[in-house]
Amino acid sequence: MGKKRGPRLHDLKHIKQELGHVYRQAKMGEIDISDASKLANILQILARIIQGSELDDRLTALETQIAKR
């Protein structure tokens, strides 16, 4: 039997979609508000990690360009 996979959270677009999904589930009473809050916090942490990684990649690219001059 295969493992159940969760949503793909590899970029900010997908994290934003999942955050909306969690919100709607909480709003409809499908999940507890405290669980939704915890999940939203995790999603925010993932978003910050992705933003930091993207910024680091861009900075490295700029430093490489400058070094080639």
All heavy atoms as TSV, in Angstrom:
chain	resi	resn	atom	element	x	y	z
A	1	MET	N	N	0.840	-1.180	0.000
A	1	MET	CA	C	0.000	0.000	0.000
A	1	MET	C	C	0.884	1.242	0.000
A	1	MET	O	O	1.842	1.321	0.752
A	1	MET	CB	C	-0.891	-0.025	1.239
A	1	MET	CG	C	-2.112	0.839	1.053
A	1	MET	SD	S	-3.028	1.125	2.565
A	1	MET	CE	C	-4.046	-0.294	2.660
A	2	GLY	N	N	0.594	2.228	-0.856
A	2	GLY	CA	C	1.409	3.429	-0.981
A	2	GLY	C	C	1.142	4.431	0.133
A	2	GLY	O	O	0.075	4.441	0.736
A	3	LYS	N	N	2.141	5.250	0.367
A	3	LYS	CA	C	1.997	6.313	1.361
A	3	LYS	C	C	1.111	7.410	0.800
A	3	LYS	O	O	1.204	7.774	-0.364
A	3	LYS	CB	C	3.369	6.930	1.661
A	3	LYS	CG	C	4.024	6.422	2.861
A	3	LYS	CD	C	5.266	7.264	3.122
A	3	LYS	CE	C	5.962	6.776	4.348
A	3	LYS	NZ	N	7.196	7.488	4.610
A	4	LYS	N	N	0.272	7.959	1.671
A	4	LYS	CA	C	-0.550	9.097	1.263
A	4	LYS	C	C	0.322	10.347	1.274
A	4	LYS	O	O	0.994	10.633	2.252
A	4	LYS	CB	C	-1.725	9.263	2.217
A	4	LYS	CG	C	-2.691	10.331	1.790
A	4	LYS	CD	C	-3.888	10.382	2.692
A	4	LYS	CE	C	-4.819	11.483	2.215
A	4	LYS	NZ	N	-5.997	11.589	3.075
A	5	ARG	N	N	0.336	11.051	0.172
A	5	ARG	CA	C	1.146	12.262	0.059
A	5	ARG	C	C	0.297	13.487	0.307
A	5	ARG	O	O	-0.846	13.562	-0.090
A	5	ARG	CB	C	1.767	12.334	-1.327
A	5	ARG	CG	C	2.752	11.188	-1.565
A	5	ARG	CD	C	3.471	11.369	-2.830
A	5	ARG	NE	N	4.264	12.591	-2.718
A	5	ARG	CZ	C	5.082	13.019	-3.635
A	5	ARG	NH1	N	5.231	12.345	-4.736
A	5	ARG	NH2	N	5.774	14.124	-3.482
A	6	GLY	N	N	0.894	14.445	0.946
A	6	GLY	CA	C	0.223	15.707	1.198
A	6	GLY	C	C	0.419	16.647	0.023
A	6	GLY	O	O	0.957	16.270	-1.025
A	7	PRO	N	N	0.006	17.875	0.200
A	7	PRO	CA	C	0.144	18.867	-0.878
A	7	PRO	C	C	1.607	19.189	-1.143
A	7	PRO	O	O	2.455	19.071	-0.264
A	7	PRO	CB	C	-0.584	20.091	-0.313
A	7	PRO	CG	C	-0.562	19.910	1.158
A	7	PRO	CD	C	-0.575	18.433	1.401
A	8	ARG	N	N	1.891	19.569	-2.374
A	8	ARG	CA	C	3.251	19.985	-2.734
A	8	ARG	C	C	3.462	21.407	-2.238
A	8	ARG	O	O	2.702	22.297	-2.590
A	8	ARG	CB	C	3.424	19.904	-4.248
A	8	ARG	CG	C	3.264	18.472	-4.757
A	8	ARG	CD	C	3.484	18.386	-6.221
A	8	ARG	NE	N	4.914	18.602	-6.460
A	8	ARG	CZ	C	5.459	18.774	-7.641
A	8	ARG	NH1	N	4.701	18.770	-8.704
A	8	ARG	NH2	N	6.746	18.959	-7.771
A	9	LEU	N	N	4.456	21.582	-1.418
A	9	LEU	CA	C	4.701	22.882	-0.808
A	9	LEU	C	C	6.091	23.378	-1.167
A	9	LEU	O	O	6.833	23.854	-0.323
A	9	LEU	CB	C	4.535	22.782	0.721
A	9	LEU	CG	C	3.167	22.321	1.196
A	9	LEU	CD1	C	3.164	22.117	2.701
A	9	LEU	CD2	C	2.085	23.302	0.782
A	10	HIS	N	N	6.433	23.301	-2.441
A	10	HIS	CA	C	7.787	23.639	-2.880
A	10	HIS	C	C	7.958	25.095	-3.317
A	10	HIS	O	O	9.062	25.521	-3.612
A	10	HIS	CB	C	8.227	22.689	-3.993
A	10	HIS	CG	C	7.365	22.790	-5.225
A	10	HIS	ND1	N	6.161	22.137	-5.321
A	10	HIS	CD2	C	7.536	23.467	-6.367
A	10	HIS	CE1	C	5.631	22.418	-6.491
A	10	HIS	NE2	N	6.436	23.217	-7.150
A	11	ASP	N	N	6.869	25.840	-3.367
A	11	ASP	CA	C	6.991	27.257	-3.722
A	11	ASP	C	C	5.887	28.062	-3.028
A	11	ASP	O	O	4.961	27.504	-2.443
A	11	ASP	CB	C	6.971	27.476	-5.232
A	11	ASP	CG	C	5.700	27.000	-5.910
A	11	ASP	OD1	O	4.647	26.933	-5.252
A	11	ASP	OD2	O	5.757	26.696	-7.107
A	12	LEU	N	N	6.025	29.381	-3.072
A	12	LEU	CA	C	5.092	30.245	-2.354
A	12	LEU	C	C	3.666	30.143	-2.885
A	12	LEU	O	O	2.709	30.263	-2.123
A	12	LEU	CB	C	5.580	31.700	-2.397
A	12	LEU	CG	C	6.887	31.965	-1.647
A	12	LEU	CD1	C	7.305	33.421	-1.816
A	12	LEU	CD2	C	6.774	31.594	-0.185
A	13	LYS	N	N	3.522	29.893	-4.168
A	13	LYS	CA	C	2.180	29.754	-4.748
A	13	LYS	C	C	1.437	28.588	-4.104
A	13	LYS	O	O	0.272	28.720	-3.709
A	13	LYS	CB	C	2.281	29.539	-6.264
A	13	LYS	CG	C	0.958	29.289	-6.928
A	13	LYS	CD	C	1.128	28.984	-8.398
A	13	LYS	CE	C	-0.204	28.595	-9.015
A	13	LYS	NZ	N	-0.056	28.140	-10.388
A	14	HIS	N	N	2.110	27.457	-3.969
A	14	HIS	CA	C	1.472	26.282	-3.387
A	14	HIS	C	C	1.222	26.455	-1.880
A	14	HIS	O	O	0.215	25.992	-1.354
A	14	HIS	CB	C	2.312	25.037	-3.658
A	14	HIS	CG	C	2.268	24.619	-5.080
A	14	HIS	ND1	N	3.232	24.998	-5.988
A	14	HIS	CD2	C	1.363	23.889	-5.770
A	14	HIS	CE1	C	2.925	24.495	-7.174
A	14	HIS	NE2	N	1.796	23.822	-7.067
A	15	ILE	N	N	2.125	27.140	-1.207
A	15	ILE	CA	C	1.927	27.404	0.218
A	15	ILE	C	C	0.719	28.314	0.409
A	15	ILE	O	O	-0.110	28.096	1.297
A	15	ILE	CB	C	3.201	27.996	0.848
A	15	ILE	CG1	C	4.283	26.910	0.911
A	15	ILE	CG2	C	2.907	28.557	2.242
A	15	ILE	CD1	C	5.624	27.395	1.379
A	16	LYS	N	N	0.595	29.310	-0.443
A	16	LYS	CA	C	-0.555	30.220	-0.382
A	16	LYS	C	C	-1.866	29.453	-0.599
A	16	LYS	O	O	-2.843	29.664	0.124
A	16	LYS	CB	C	-0.388	31.315	-1.445
A	16	LYS	CG	C	-1.497	32.324	-1.496
A	16	LYS	CD	C	-1.142	33.397	-2.506
A	16	LYS	CE	C	-2.299	33.659	-3.421
A	16	LYS	NZ	N	-2.031	34.663	-4.430
A	17	GLN	N	N	-1.864	28.550	-1.562
A	17	GLN	CA	C	-3.058	27.747	-1.821
A	17	GLN	C	C	-3.402	26.865	-0.620
A	17	GLN	O	O	-4.568	26.753	-0.238
A	17	GLN	CB	C	-2.850	26.877	-3.066
A	17	GLN	CG	C	-2.824	27.655	-4.351
A	17	GLN	CD	C	-2.417	26.801	-5.546
A	17	GLN	OE1	O	-1.909	25.687	-5.395
A	17	GLN	NE2	N	-2.628	27.332	-6.742
A	18	GLU	N	N	-2.393	26.267	-0.023
A	18	GLU	CA	C	-2.630	25.399	1.125
A	18	GLU	C	C	-3.120	26.199	2.324
A	18	GLU	O	O	-3.995	25.742	3.063
A	18	GLU	CB	C	-1.358	24.626	1.482
A	18	GLU	CG	C	-1.535	23.640	2.618
A	18	GLU	CD	C	-2.536	22.525	2.354
A	18	GLU	OE1	O	-2.940	22.304	1.191
A	18	GLU	OE2	O	-2.923	21.858	3.337
A	19	LEU	N	N	-2.592	27.389	2.505
A	19	LEU	CA	C	-3.043	28.244	3.594
A	19	LEU	C	C	-4.527	28.591	3.416
A	19	LEU	O	O	-5.306	28.565	4.378
A	19	LEU	CB	C	-2.191	29.514	3.657
A	19	LEU	CG	C	-2.361	30.413	4.858
A	19	LEU	CD1	C	-2.160	29.661	6.157
A	19	LEU	CD2	C	-1.401	31.581	4.771
A	20	GLY	N	N	-4.921	28.868	2.192
A	20	GLY	CA	C	-6.334	29.109	1.900
A	20	GLY	C	C	-7.187	27.885	2.180
A	20	GLY	O	O	-8.297	27.981	2.721
A	21	HIS	N	N	-6.653	26.722	1.839
A	21	HIS	CA	C	-7.366	25.467	2.071
A	21	HIS	C	C	-7.561	25.230	3.575
A	21	HIS	O	O	-8.661	24.875	4.021
A	21	HIS	CB	C	-6.577	24.320	1.429
A	21	HIS	CG	C	-7.215	22.983	1.571
A	21	HIS	ND1	N	-8.366	22.626	0.919
A	21	HIS	CD2	C	-6.854	21.896	2.305
A	21	HIS	CE1	C	-8.687	21.391	1.248
A	21	HIS	NE2	N	-7.792	20.932	2.086
A	22	VAL	N	N	-6.511	25.451	4.345
A	22	VAL	CA	C	-6.594	25.286	5.801
A	22	VAL	C	C	-7.620	26.263	6.378
A	22	VAL	O	O	-8.442	25.895	7.226
A	22	VAL	CB	C	-5.204	25.484	6.453
A	22	VAL	CG1	C	-5.313	25.616	7.967
A	22	VAL	CG2	C	-4.270	24.339	6.081
A	23	TYR	N	N	-7.588	27.497	5.909
A	23	TYR	CA	C	-8.543	28.502	6.371
A	23	TYR	C	C	-9.985	28.049	6.096
A	23	TYR	O	O	-10.850	28.115	6.978
A	23	TYR	CB	C	-8.276	29.847	5.694
A	23	TYR	CG	C	-9.373	30.849	5.945
A	23	TYR	CD1	C	-9.428	31.549	7.150
A	23	TYR	CD2	C	-10.370	31.077	4.999
A	23	TYR	CE1	C	-10.459	32.443	7.406
A	23	TYR	CE2	C	-11.393	31.971	5.241
A	23	TYR	CZ	C	-11.439	32.656	6.439
A	23	TYR	OH	O	-12.458	33.526	6.684
A	24	ARG	N	N	-10.233	27.599	4.867
A	24	ARG	CA	C	-11.590	27.180	4.512
A	24	ARG	C	C	-12.040	25.985	5.350
A	24	ARG	O	O	-13.192	25.922	5.785
A	24	ARG	CB	C	-11.684	26.867	3.017
A	24	ARG	CG	C	-11.681	28.122	2.149
A	24	ARG	CD	C	-11.932	27.813	0.684
A	24	ARG	NE	N	-10.909	26.973	0.084
A	24	ARG	CZ	C	-9.734	27.407	-0.353
A	24	ARG	NH1	N	-9.424	28.689	-0.251
A	24	ARG	NH2	N	-8.861	26.582	-0.896
A	25	GLN	N	N	-11.115	25.036	5.598
A	25	GLN	CA	C	-11.465	23.880	6.427
A	25	GLN	C	C	-11.842	24.320	7.842
A	25	GLN	O	O	-12.805	23.807	8.416
A	25	GLN	CB	C	-10.297	22.893	6.501
A	25	GLN	CG	C	-10.117	22.071	5.249
A	25	GLN	CD	C	-8.979	21.085	5.414
A	25	GLN	OE1	O	-7.869	21.449	5.788
A	25	GLN	NE2	N	-9.262	19.825	5.149
A	26	ALA	N	N	-11.088	25.255	8.392
A	26	ALA	CA	C	-11.390	25.758	9.737
A	26	ALA	C	C	-12.717	26.522	9.743
A	26	ALA	O	O	-13.540	26.353	10.645
A	26	ALA	CB	C	-10.254	26.650	10.233
A	27	LYS	N	N	-12.919	27.338	8.729
A	27	LYS	CA	C	-14.143	28.140	8.628
A	27	LYS	C	C	-15.378	27.247	8.535
A	27	LYS	O	O	-16.423	27.561	9.106
A	27	LYS	CB	C	-14.034	29.044	7.390
A	27	LYS	CG	C	-15.143	30.015	7.212
A	27	LYS	CD	C	-14.921	31.243	8.049
A	27	LYS	CE	C	-15.944	32.291	7.669
A	27	LYS	NZ	N	-16.000	33.350	8.611
A	28	MET	N	N	-15.253	26.124	7.848
A	28	MET	CA	C	-16.373	25.196	7.677
A	28	MET	C	C	-16.508	24.223	8.853
A	28	MET	O	O	-17.421	23.405	8.875
A	28	MET	CB	C	-16.189	24.396	6.378
A	28	MET	CG	C	-16.117	25.251	5.120
A	28	MET	SD	S	-17.672	26.045	4.734
A	28	MET	CE	C	-18.624	24.657	4.213
A	29	GLY	N	N	-15.589	24.291	9.810
A	29	GLY	CA	C	-15.651	23.402	10.966
A	29	GLY	C	C	-15.096	22.016	10.701
A	29	GLY	O	O	-15.305	21.098	11.491
A	30	GLU	N	N	-14.388	21.852	9.573
A	30	GLU	CA	C	-13.827	20.544	9.232
A	30	GLU	C	C	-12.587	20.217	10.059
A	30	GLU	O	O	-12.270	19.044	10.256
A	30	GLU	CB	C	-13.500	20.485	7.741
A	30	GLU	CG	C	-14.729	20.601	6.856
A	30	GLU	CD	C	-14.393	20.734	5.386
A	30	GLU	OE1	O	-13.211	20.668	5.019
A	30	GLU	OE2	O	-15.333	20.921	4.597
A	31	ILE	N	N	-11.861	21.250	10.503
A	31	ILE	CA	C	-10.744	21.067	11.414
A	31	ILE	C	C	-10.858	22.099	12.529
A	31	ILE	O	O	-11.454	23.166	12.350
A	31	ILE	CB	C	-9.356	21.162	10.724
A	31	ILE	CG1	C	-9.142	22.528	10.081
A	31	ILE	CG2	C	-9.151	20.051	9.723
A	31	ILE	CD1	C	-7.739	22.731	9.540
A	32	ASP	N	N	-10.311	21.751	13.674
A	32	ASP	CA	C	-10.346	22.628	14.835
A	32	ASP	C	C	-9.536	23.896	14.570
A	32	ASP	O	O	-8.487	23.832	13.920
A	32	ASP	CB	C	-9.770	21.862	16.034
A	32	ASP	CG	C	-9.913	22.627	17.314
A	32	ASP	OD1	O	-11.020	22.658	17.857
A	32	ASP	OD2	O	-8.882	23.203	17.766
A	33	ILE	N	N	-9.997	25.011	15.089
A	33	ILE	CA	C	-9.313	26.295	14.890
A	33	ILE	C	C	-7.882	26.238	15.413
A	33	ILE	O	O	-6.961	26.773	14.785
A	33	ILE	CB	C	-10.098	27.437	15.576
A	33	ILE	CG1	C	-11.450	27.649	14.898
A	33	ILE	CG2	C	-9.294	28.730	15.587
A	33	ILE	CD1	C	-11.381	28.176	13.486
A	34	SER	N	N	-7.669	25.582	16.553
A	34	SER	CA	C	-6.304	25.521	17.098
A	34	SER	C	C	-5.394	24.703	16.198
A	34	SER	O	O	-4.215	25.036	16.025
A	34	SER	CB	C	-6.295	24.976	18.529
A	34	SER	OG	O	-6.715	23.629	18.566
A	35	ASP	N	N	-5.918	23.651	15.581
A	35	ASP	CA	C	-5.116	22.874	14.623
A	35	ASP	C	C	-4.817	23.705	13.380
A	35	ASP	O	O	-3.707	23.670	12.852
A	35	ASP	CB	C	-5.840	21.586	14.223
A	35	ASP	CG	C	-5.906	20.574	15.362
A	35	ASP	OD1	O	-5.060	20.649	16.282
A	35	ASP	OD2	O	-6.812	19.720	15.321
A	36	ALA	N	N	-5.811	24.454	12.919
A	36	ALA	CA	C	-5.611	25.319	11.750
A	36	ALA	C	C	-4.546	26.364	12.040
A	36	ALA	O	O	-3.700	26.654	11.186
A	36	ALA	CB	C	-6.925	25.987	11.351
A	37	SER	N	N	-4.571	26.907	13.242
A	37	SER	CA	C	-3.577	27.907	13.623
A	37	SER	C	C	-2.174	27.318	13.610
A	37	SER	O	O	-1.226	27.946	13.125
A	37	SER	CB	C	-3.914	28.449	15.008
A	37	SER	OG	O	-2.937	29.372	15.434
A	38	LYS	N	N	-2.037	26.119	14.122
A	38	LYS	CA	C	-0.721	25.449	14.126
A	38	LYS	C	C	-0.248	25.165	12.706
A	38	LYS	O	O	0.925	25.365	12.382
A	38	LYS	CB	C	-0.801	24.157	14.944
A	38	LYS	CG	C	-0.996	24.402	16.419
A	38	LYS	CD	C	-1.281	23.110	17.154
A	38	LYS	CE	C	-1.683	23.385	18.593
A	38	LYS	NZ	N	-2.159	22.180	19.275
A	39	LEU	N	N	-1.160	24.693	11.864
A	39	LEU	CA	C	-0.795	24.418	10.467
A	39	LEU	C	C	-0.418	25.707	9.740
A	39	LEU	O	O	0.546	25.731	8.965
A	39	LEU	CB	C	-1.942	23.709	9.743
A	39	LEU	CG	C	-2.235	22.283	10.203
A	39	LEU	CD1	C	-3.537	21.786	9.584
A	39	LEU	CD2	C	-1.082	21.360	9.863
A	40	ALA	N	N	-1.171	26.774	9.985
A	40	ALA	CA	C	-0.870	28.062	9.358
A	40	ALA	C	C	0.510	28.549	9.792
A	40	ALA	O	O	1.262	29.093	8.973
A	40	ALA	CB	C	-1.943	29.091	9.713
A	41	ASN	N	N	0.855	28.351	11.043
A	41	ASN	CA	C	2.168	28.746	11.533
A	41	ASN	C	C	3.271	27.972	10.811
A	41	ASN	O	O	4.282	28.549	10.393
A	41	ASN	CB	C	2.258	28.525	13.048
A	41	ASN	CG	C	3.521	29.092	13.630
A	41	ASN	OD1	O	3.919	30.209	13.319
A	41	ASN	ND2	N	4.176	28.320	14.470
A	42	ILE	N	N	3.080	26.686	10.645
A	42	ILE	CA	C	4.060	25.868	9.918
A	42	ILE	C	C	4.195	26.360	8.482
A	42	ILE	O	O	5.306	26.467	7.947
A	42	ILE	CB	C	3.669	24.377	9.957
A	42	ILE	CG1	C	3.793	23.840	11.386
A	42	ILE	CG2	C	4.526	23.559	8.986
A	42	ILE	CD1	C	3.170	22.478	11.599
A	43	LEU	N	N	3.062	26.682	7.851
A	43	LEU	CA	C	3.106	27.182	6.474
A	43	LEU	C	C	3.846	28.514	6.394
A	43	LEU	O	O	4.594	28.755	5.443
A	43	LEU	CB	C	1.683	27.314	5.916
A	43	LEU	CG	C	0.976	25.983	5.640
A	43	LEU	CD1	C	-0.508	26.213	5.395
A	43	LEU	CD2	C	1.624	25.254	4.481
A	44	GLN	N	N	3.667	29.368	7.390
A	44	GLN	CA	C	4.397	30.639	7.414
A	44	GLN	C	C	5.901	30.406	7.545
A	44	GLN	O	O	6.698	31.097	6.903
A	44	GLN	CB	C	3.907	31.517	8.564
A	44	GLN	CG	C	2.535	32.079	8.346
A	44	GLN	CD	C	2.037	32.850	9.574
A	44	GLN	OE1	O	2.451	32.604	10.694
A	44	GLN	NE2	N	1.153	33.795	9.332
A	45	ILE	N	N	6.279	29.447	8.361
A	45	ILE	CA	C	7.696	29.119	8.514
A	45	ILE	C	C	8.262	28.613	7.194
A	45	ILE	O	O	9.343	29.038	6.762
A	45	ILE	CB	C	7.899	28.077	9.639
A	45	ILE	CG1	C	7.574	28.706	10.997
A	45	ILE	CG2	C	9.314	27.521	9.620
A	45	ILE	CD1	C	7.438	27.704	12.139
A	46	LEU	N	N	7.530	27.725	6.527
A	46	LEU	CA	C	7.978	27.225	5.219
A	46	LEU	C	C	8.121	28.367	4.215
A	46	LEU	O	O	9.087	28.405	3.434
A	46	LEU	CB	C	6.994	26.180	4.674
A	46	LEU	CG	C	7.021	24.812	5.321
A	46	LEU	CD1	C	5.853	23.968	4.822
A	46	LEU	CD2	C	8.338	24.119	5.042
A	47	ALA	N	N	7.174	29.300	4.221
A	47	ALA	CA	C	7.231	30.441	3.300
A	47	ALA	C	C	8.484	31.270	3.558
A	47	ALA	O	O	9.176	31.675	2.617
A	47	ALA	CB	C	5.974	31.305	3.436
A	48	ARG	N	N	8.804	31.520	4.826
A	48	ARG	CA	C	10.006	32.296	5.149
A	48	ARG	C	C	11.274	31.559	4.724
A	48	ARG	O	O	12.229	32.182	4.242
A	48	ARG	CB	C	10.049	32.623	6.648
A	48	ARG	CG	C	9.052	33.699	7.027
A	48	ARG	CD	C	9.305	34.258	8.418
A	48	ARG	NE	N	9.284	33.266	9.470
A	48	ARG	CZ	C	8.227	32.961	10.216
A	48	ARG	NH1	N	7.073	33.573	10.009
A	48	ARG	NH2	N	8.313	32.063	11.169
A	49	ILE	N	N	11.288	30.251	4.890
A	49	ILE	CA	C	12.451	29.468	4.462
A	49	ILE	C	C	12.628	29.572	2.950
A	49	ILE	O	O	13.742	29.778	2.450
A	49	ILE	CB	C	12.311	27.997	4.908
A	49	ILE	CG1	C	12.452	27.899	6.429
A	49	ILE	CG2	C	13.331	27.112	4.200
A	49	ILE	CD1	C	12.066	26.548	6.996
A	50	ILE	N	N	11.542	29.436	2.211
A	50	ILE	CA	C	11.613	29.538	0.752
A	50	ILE	C	C	12.058	30.936	0.338
A	50	ILE	O	O	12.915	31.091	-0.539
A	50	ILE	CB	C	10.261	29.162	0.112
A	50	ILE	CG1	C	10.029	27.656	0.253
A	50	ILE	CG2	C	10.206	29.585	-1.354
A	50	ILE	CD1	C	8.648	27.199	-0.149
A	51	GLN	N	N	11.497	31.967	0.960
A	51	GLN	CA	C	11.888	33.335	0.625
A	51	GLN	C	C	13.378	33.553	0.897
A	51	GLN	O	O	14.081	34.155	0.079
A	51	GLN	CB	C	11.069	34.341	1.429
A	51	GLN	CG	C	9.643	34.454	0.959
A	51	GLN	CD	C	8.794	35.305	1.890
A	51	GLN	OE1	O	9.044	35.381	3.086
A	51	GLN	NE2	N	7.771	35.935	1.327
A	52	GLY	N	N	13.850	33.065	2.022
A	52	GLY	CA	C	15.267	33.206	2.353
A	52	GLY	C	C	16.151	32.471	1.378
A	52	GLY	O	O	17.200	32.972	0.957
A	53	SER	N	N	15.730	31.283	0.988
A	53	SER	CA	C	16.502	30.492	0.033
A	53	SER	C	C	16.553	31.170	-1.330
A	53	SER	O	O	17.608	31.219	-1.978
A	53	SER	CB	C	15.883	29.093	-0.092
A	53	SER	OG	O	16.558	28.322	-1.038
A	54	GLU	N	N	15.402	31.701	-1.761
A	54	GLU	CA	C	15.363	32.400	-3.052
A	54	GLU	C	C	16.237	33.647	-3.020
A	54	GLU	O	O	16.932	33.945	-3.987
A	54	GLU	CB	C	13.920	32.754	-3.417
A	54	GLU	CG	C	13.090	31.549	-3.800
A	54	GLU	CD	C	11.628	31.879	-4.035
A	54	GLU	OE1	O	11.190	33.019	-3.756
A	54	GLU	OE2	O	10.905	30.975	-4.508
A	55	LEU	N	N	16.195	34.373	-1.915
A	55	LEU	CA	C	17.029	35.563	-1.776
A	55	LEU	C	C	18.511	35.190	-1.798
A	55	LEU	O	O	19.313	35.852	-2.463
A	55	LEU	CB	C	16.683	36.299	-0.479
A	55	LEU	CG	C	17.430	37.595	-0.224
A	55	LEU	CD1	C	17.174	38.604	-1.344
A	55	LEU	CD2	C	17.019	38.185	1.111
A	56	ASP	N	N	18.855	34.123	-1.107
A	56	ASP	CA	C	20.237	33.653	-1.096
A	56	ASP	C	C	20.698	33.261	-2.502
A	56	ASP	O	O	21.812	33.601	-2.914
A	56	ASP	CB	C	20.376	32.470	-0.140
A	56	ASP	CG	C	21.813	32.033	0.045
A	56	ASP	OD1	O	22.660	32.901	0.345
A	56	ASP	OD2	O	22.084	30.828	-0.113
A	57	ASP	N	N	19.834	32.573	-3.244
A	57	ASP	CA	C	20.167	32.183	-4.624
A	57	ASP	C	C	20.397	33.410	-5.498
A	57	ASP	O	O	21.335	33.452	-6.301
A	57	ASP	CB	C	19.052	31.322	-5.232
A	57	ASP	CG	C	18.958	29.940	-4.603
A	57	ASP	OD1	O	19.897	29.532	-3.891
A	57	ASP	OD2	O	17.927	29.275	-4.826
A	58	ARG	N	N	19.533	34.416	-5.350
A	58	ARG	CA	C	19.673	35.636	-6.149
A	58	ARG	C	C	20.946	36.385	-5.788
A	58	ARG	O	O	21.654	36.884	-6.665
A	58	ARG	CB	C	18.452	36.527	-5.952
A	58	ARG	CG	C	17.187	35.926	-6.558
A	58	ARG	CD	C	15.961	36.723	-6.216
A	58	ARG	NE	N	16.041	38.043	-6.826
A	58	ARG	CZ	C	15.198	39.028	-6.558
A	58	ARG	NH1	N	14.222	38.858	-5.683
A	58	ARG	NH2	N	15.331	40.196	-7.150
A	59	LEU	N	N	21.249	36.452	-4.512
A	59	LEU	CA	C	22.463	37.128	-4.062
A	59	LEU	C	C	23.704	36.414	-4.590
A	59	LEU	O	O	24.637	37.060	-5.076
A	59	LEU	CB	C	22.498	37.201	-2.539
A	59	LEU	CG	C	23.675	37.927	-1.917
A	59	LEU	CD1	C	23.755	39.368	-2.416
A	59	LEU	CD2	C	23.566	37.901	-0.408
A	60	THR	N	N	23.699	35.103	-4.531
A	60	THR	CA	C	24.824	34.326	-5.054
A	60	THR	C	C	25.010	34.570	-6.543
A	60	THR	O	O	26.144	34.730	-7.016
A	60	THR	CB	C	24.618	32.824	-4.775
A	60	THR	OG1	O	24.533	32.622	-3.364
A	60	THR	CG2	C	25.741	31.982	-5.346
A	61	ALA	N	N	23.913	34.631	-7.286
A	61	ALA	CA	C	23.990	34.891	-8.729
A	61	ALA	C	C	24.580	36.268	-8.992
A	61	ALA	O	O	25.420	36.433	-9.892
A	61	ALA	CB	C	22.616	34.755	-9.372
A	62	LEU	N	N	24.149	37.258	-8.227
A	62	LEU	CA	C	24.700	38.610	-8.405
A	62	LEU	C	C	26.181	38.653	-8.053
A	62	LEU	O	O	26.967	39.287	-8.756
A	62	LEU	CB	C	23.936	39.612	-7.530
A	62	LEU	CG	C	22.533	39.984	-8.003
A	62	LEU	CD1	C	21.818	40.807	-6.942
A	62	LEU	CD2	C	22.606	40.745	-9.317
A	63	GLU	N	N	26.568	38.000	-6.974
A	63	GLU	CA	C	27.974	37.967	-6.593
A	63	GLU	C	C	28.823	37.289	-7.664
A	63	GLU	O	O	29.948	37.731	-7.954
A	63	GLU	CB	C	28.142	37.256	-5.250
A	63	GLU	CG	C	27.613	38.058	-4.091
A	63	GLU	CD	C	27.585	37.282	-2.778
A	63	GLU	OE1	O	27.569	36.030	-2.813
A	63	GLU	OE2	O	27.553	37.937	-1.722
A	64	THR	N	N	28.284	36.253	-8.271
A	64	THR	CA	C	28.994	35.564	-9.354
A	64	THR	C	C	29.159	36.481	-10.562
A	64	THR	O	O	30.234	36.529	-11.160
A	64	THR	CB	C	28.230	34.282	-9.763
A	64	THR	OG1	O	28.126	33.427	-8.614
A	64	THR	CG2	C	28.922	33.538	-10.889
A	65	GLN	N	N	28.115	37.218	-10.896
A	65	GLN	CA	C	28.191	38.166	-12.005
A	65	GLN	C	C	29.244	39.230	-11.738
A	65	GLN	O	O	30.024	39.581	-12.631
A	65	GLN	CB	C	26.839	38.839	-12.241
A	65	GLN	CG	C	25.867	38.010	-13.024
A	65	GLN	CD	C	24.579	38.800	-13.293
A	65	GLN	OE1	O	24.271	39.776	-12.591
A	65	GLN	NE2	N	23.830	38.354	-14.280
A	66	ILE	N	N	29.249	39.765	-10.542
A	66	ILE	CA	C	30.209	40.812	-10.189
A	66	ILE	C	C	31.636	40.279	-10.226
A	66	ILE	O	O	32.553	40.949	-10.716
A	66	ILE	CB	C	29.865	41.420	-8.816
A	66	ILE	CG1	C	28.573	42.216	-8.916
A	66	ILE	CG2	C	31.007	42.279	-8.288
A	66	ILE	CD1	C	28.002	42.661	-7.582
A	67	ALA	N	N	31.818	39.057	-9.757
A	67	ALA	CA	C	33.151	38.465	-9.733
A	67	ALA	C	C	33.710	38.228	-11.139
A	67	ALA	O	O	34.924	38.245	-11.331
A	67	ALA	CB	C	33.127	37.149	-8.959
A	68	LYS	N	N	32.846	38.031	-12.119
A	68	LYS	CA	C	33.271	37.780	-13.509
A	68	LYS	C	C	33.723	39.064	-14.211
A	68	LYS	O	O	34.329	39.006	-15.258
A	68	LYS	CB	C	32.153	37.122	-14.297
A	68	LYS	CG	C	31.890	35.696	-13.887
A	68	LYS	CD	C	30.780	35.104	-14.719
A	68	LYS	CE	C	30.499	33.667	-14.326
A	68	LYS	NZ	N	29.424	33.073	-15.114
A	69	ARG	N	N	33.418	40.204	-13.651
A	69	ARG	CA	C	33.755	41.484	-14.302
A	69	ARG	C	C	35.197	41.827	-14.126
A	69	ARG	O	O	35.932	41.554	-13.313
A	69	ARG	CB	C	32.893	42.608	-13.729
A	69	ARG	CG	C	31.460	42.451	-14.165
A	69	ARG	CD	C	30.651	43.599	-13.652
A	69	ARG	NE	N	29.259	43.377	-14.054
A	69	ARG	CZ	C	28.306	44.198	-13.781
A	69	ARG	NH1	N	28.525	45.302	-13.125
A	69	ARG	NH2	N	27.080	43.955	-14.146
